[in-house]
Amino acid sequence: MSQVQVAVSAPGNRYKVWRLPADQLIGLLIPTVVERMGLPTQLQWNLVSQANGKVLPAEGTLAAERIPQNAPVALEPVRNTLFKEFLQALYDEAEGNVQDELWDQALEKLQELHEYDPRFPDPKGLAHLAQVGLAPSAVPAGGISWGLVIGGLAIAGTLAVGTIVAAGGAGYLIYRAMQEEVAPDPYDYDNGGNSGQPHTGDVQITLEWYDEVDLDLHVIDPSGEEIYYGNRRASSGGELDVDANYICENTTSSPLENVYWPWGGAPDGGYQVYVSYIPCGHGDPVEFTVTIRLDGNVSDTYSGTITLGEQVFVADFDY
């Protein structure tokens, strides 16, 4: 049986070159590759061509899809209810470890969670608590370690200032770890609104639509690396800095997604732009607009429609 050598990337910066049967169904290849790359087998996975962002059909073959030798492909989890439950379970495990004061294990769980979805929210501040070593409850009944408090207050100015309260001649410290001031997260869409502002630079690609569904912007840089929700920052310096309506939660009716390269940072060469509508939504076509800006000026604007389950090519351009 003929074989095709492919370079497979996966969440958690996993990367491996495989020689796979060219005529075997892709749906049968995926479970073996998932297991051997140490990925959770209970999830559903797609194999995606990084050349064009196309999800390779499970009933197809590498030969039928004309996947060339040494082609870059990616394993991406299917963002369905099962995936959401998997992420929540990781977060719940991290919370349990924090409550049991197993700080290292909590951080490991949060790191694993971040590998599969860098945008997963942390509403209980577990990452901070695990790093500082404080339980999420109030001051323990048996008192609080002054060494721990002083050490915590010394950390890089990010922690809230403790308040000393005198009561009946006895002093005690109330440490407000959960009241720290944190810079706004540009990926956080509170109350369905866009709390992050899109950046511009040498190259900027912006996707806009007017519906409470989740469209996704994909940009392939001159080196062939793809920037999208599963790979927000490329080695070339490009970044997905705004990502709206993630898995159709906390939605806004005027969302946008934005990929940009900072001033003086965009590599020369060809870029490709795609839009996908895969995770969730309704069956009606959704209209969208993609605007490409080069050196701060609008270069081209493209309009189109897309339906649930599709990924469409928008444009390619040189910089």
N, C-alpha and C positions, 0 to 999 in steps of 0.2 A: 504494500500500500504506500502510495506517495505521501510525503510529509511536507508541511509548511513550517518554517521557523518564524516564530512571532515573538515580539518583545512585549510582555504583559506587565502592566502597572496596575496597582490596586491600592485601596486606602491604607494609611499607615506607612506611606513611602515604600511599600513593597514593590519589588521589581524582579522579574526573572525572565530569562529567554527560554522558550519552550519549542520543542519540535512536536507538532501535533498532526494527527492524520488529516490529510486534505479532504478526504471523502466521508468522514464520519460526521454525523449530525452535530451541529454546534451545541444543541441542547444536551447532548450526551457528553460532550467535552467539558462543559462548564463545571459540573460537580467535581470532577477529578482535579481540575486546576484549582478550584476554590479550596478544596481540602488540602492540597499539597502546598498552597501558599499561606496556610494557617488562618484562613478566613472562616467566619461562622457559617457552618453548613446549613443551619436552620433558616437562613435568609434566602430569598430569591435573588439571582444575579443576572445581569446582562453582560454580554461581551460587546464592546463598542469599538468601532474603528476610529482611531484618533486622527486619521487622515481627513475624514469628512464628518465625524461625529455621529455616524449612522449606527443604530443598534442592529447587530447582526442577528438575523432571524434564527430562532431555535431549530426550526425545521430545515434550515439551509446548511450548507457546508462551506468550509473555507475556500474550496475550489470553486464552487458555484458563485460565491461572493467575490471571486477574483482577488483574494487577499494575497499580496505578493510576499516573497521571501523577506524576512526581517521587518515586516510591517509592525508599527506600534499599535497595540490594542490595549483596552482597559477593562477591568472588571468593575462594574458599578452595581451597587445594591439597588434593587427595585424599590422605589420609595412608596411603599404601600402601607397598609395598616400593620402588617407584621413587622416591617422595618421600624415604624414608630414605636411599637410595643417593645421591640428589642432595645432601642435607645432609652426608653423610659426605664426599662429593667436595669440597665447599666447605671442610670442616675440613682435609682432606688438603692442599688447595692452600694454606691458611693456614699449615700446618705447614711446607710446602716453602719458603714465603716467609720464615718465621722462620729456618729453617736457612740460607737464602741471605742473611740479614740484610737482607731487603727489608721493613723494618718497616711502612712506610706501606701497602704492598700487602697485607701480612698483616692489618693492621687493617681494611682495606677488605673483605677476604674475610670476616672475622669479623663485621663489621657487616652484610654481606649475609646471612650465616647467621642472625644474630639477627633480621633482618627476617622471615624465613620461619618461624623457630621460636625464640622468646626463651628457651625452656627447654632448648635443646640443650646437653648438658654440655660442659665444657672440661677433660677429665681431664688434659691435658698443660700446662695453665696458659698456653696460647698468648697469650691476651689480655694477661696481665701481662707476659710476655716481650717481646711486640711493643711495649707501651707503654714499658717500661724500656729496651729496646734491648739485651737480652742473649740470646745464643744458648743453646739448651737443653742444650748440652754443658757439661762442666766447664771450668775455667780453661784458656784456649788455651795451647798449648805455648810460644808466643812471649812469654808474659807477659800481664798484664792492665793495662788503662788505669786508673791511679789516679784520673784525672779522672772516668771513667765510674763507678767504684765510689763515689766520694764523692758524685757527683751522684745516683746511685741511692739511696744511704743517706739522702739528704736528703728523699726523697719521702714526705711525709705520714705517716711513722711506720708504714707498712704493710709495709715490707720487713724481712727478717730482718737481724740484726746480723752483720756479717762477723767472722771470727775471724782474728786475726793469729797466724801460727805461725812460730816461729824454727827454722831448720834450718841447721846448719853456719855460723852467723853471718850467713846471708842470710835476710831476711824476705820472706814472700809472703802474699798475702791469699786466703783461701777465701771466696768470696761465695755464700751459700746462698739464692739467689733463690727456689728452689722450696720453702723451708721457712717461708715467710711465714705468719703467722696471719691467717686470713680468717674473717669472720663466717659462720655457717652459712647456706646458701642454702635458703630455705623451700620452694623448688620441687624440691629434690634429694631423691630417695627412695633412700637408700643401702641396699643389701642387702634391698630389698623392704620397707623400713620407712618410716614417716612421720617425717621429720626436722624437719618444720615444724609449728608449732602454729597452728590457725585463730584469726584475730582476730575480735573482736566490736565492736559499735558501734551506731549508730542503727538500721541495717538489716544483718541477717546472714542469709544463705541457705546452708544446708549440705546437701550430697548425700552419702548413705552407702549402701553396698552391701556384700555379703559374697561376693565372687567375684574371681578374678584376671583380670578383663577391664577394659577401659577405657571407663567411662562418662564423659560430659562434662556439666558444668553450664553452662547458658546463662541469663543474666539480662539483660533489657532494661530500661533505666532510664527515667525519665519523659521524657527528651529523645529517646528512640528509639535510643540507642546500646547496643550489645550487648556484654556482658562474657562472654568465653569463652576457650578456649585460644589463639585467634588474636588476641585483643585483651584482654590481662589487666588493663589499667588504663584506665578511662574518664575523660573530661574532667570528669565530675561528681564524681570522687573515689572511685568504687567500684573494687574490686580483687579479682581472683582470686588469693588468697594461698596456697592449697594445691590441688595438682592431682596426683592419684594415678594410678598404673598407666599412665603415659604410653606410648602405642603398645604396651601389653602387655609392657613391659620393666621389670625391677627391681620386680616386682609384690608386692603384699601382699594377703592375703585379707580384710582389713578396711579398705578404702580409704575416703577421703572427699575431697570437693572443697568449697571454701568461697569465697563471695563476700561482701564486707562493705563498708560505708561507715563511716568512723571517726566517733567521737562529734562531734556538731555539724556533720557534713558531708553527710548524706544529703539530697538534694533532695526537696521535696514533690511528690506526684503518684502516678501509677500505675506499678507494676512488673509484669513478666511473667517467669515462670520456665518453662524447658524443660529436658528431659534428652535427650541423644542417645547413641546406641550405634552409632557408625559405623566408627571406625578398624580395630578388630580384636577377636577374641574367638571364641566358639563359637556354635552355633546354638540353644542352649537359652535360654528366657526367663530374665532376671535380675531379681530383686526389688530394689527400691530404696526409700529413704525420703528425703524432703526436709523439713527443718525450717526454718521461718521465724521469726526472732526480731526483734522491734521494741523498741528501747530496752532491749535486754538480756533481754527476757522472751519466752518461747515464745508466738508468736501462733497458728501453725497447724502441723500435721504432716500430710504427705501420703505415702501409700504406693502403689506401683504396680509394674508389670512392663514390661520392654522387651526387644525382641529385636534381634539384630544388623541394622544397616541402618536402624533406626528413629530418629525424633526425636518425642518426645511432649510435649504441653503439660501442665504440672503445675498451675499456679495463676497468678492475678493478684491483686494487692492494692494498697491505697493506703497511703501514709505521710503 
